[in-house]
Amino acid sequence: MSDAYEPRQVRKEAAVSKVGLCRERIYSYLSMQEAISDRVRIRMHDQGISYINSLKFTKYRYRDREIIYSQFQSLLSYPQINHFIFTRWGGYSKRPFHELNVSFWVGDREEDVRRNISLIKDISEAKKIISLNQIHSDKIVCIKSEGEDYVKEDGDGIITDIPSIALMIKVADCQSIFMFDPKRGVIGNIHNGWRGAVKNILTKAVHLFVEKFGSSPSDILCYISPSLGPCCAEFRSYSEIFPREFERFKVDKFHFNLWDISEYQLRKEGIPKENIEISRICTRCRPDLFYSFRREGITGRSATLIMLSM
Ligand SMILES: [Zn+2]
């Protein structure tokens, strides 16, 4: 690979200054955490549209609900793709899973989760939603035919070239990484938490794009969803769980930049830097928008969806 990844000083400094900002905000949150979880602080203007970094947030009224979802602005320029990063707002789940929880395995009422998934299916206009029983593994399912059902299958990544099937990943702090090869018409959605990073599920995903779908790494676009930022990714026992090479992604004594680790792993497989977009929104710092396992413990999971249009 010609443009080998080199961590740069500038980058590290930027991360550290973000840490400072984020911490201040956490302290102000702590005293009023309950209140904030109940209130959407994002200010919507121009018919329910707002922006944070590269993400466009849309408020969408459907049935009796008011759903807020976000999308990467640059991915919106590909008409062959439909994608959604749903926030926690607009579903039927009650506390502490309020409101748009899509996981059956966190203790929420099954009926509410079903209604939430049905809302998401309608909004995305997907023929079918595929999701897995996520286990923080490096197992990836490649879908080559429409008929199969994977809901009980274990795994943490889904790749397909079949249109109208929405690939759904459920997250609360973990990264969901959309992958898209516009030349070959292949998409993937990968669940990547720190365990996924240690197992390097992203390398496996790139290999599957190449081996099963004939992609060239230089054509694959990658988008990292809102997830645990360097401000909140604290690992006190990192020396026992992380490989040595992660240590250069430390931003202070116990905090790591998991976003940069993902970028590093993707670039090592030949994905160009300009193909990787990181939303740089920390889910633990934004309980007003996203579920955070680290902040809330017992909480829901948000849905991220990507789909090839017909
Ligand atoms: Zn944070």
Boltz pocket constraint, residues with backbone or C-beta under 6 A from the ligand:
constraints:
  - pocket:
      binder: B
      contacts: [[A, 22], [A, 228], [A, 229], [A, 230], [A, 231], [A, 232], [A, 282], [A, 283], [A, 284], [A, 285]]
      max_distance: 6.0
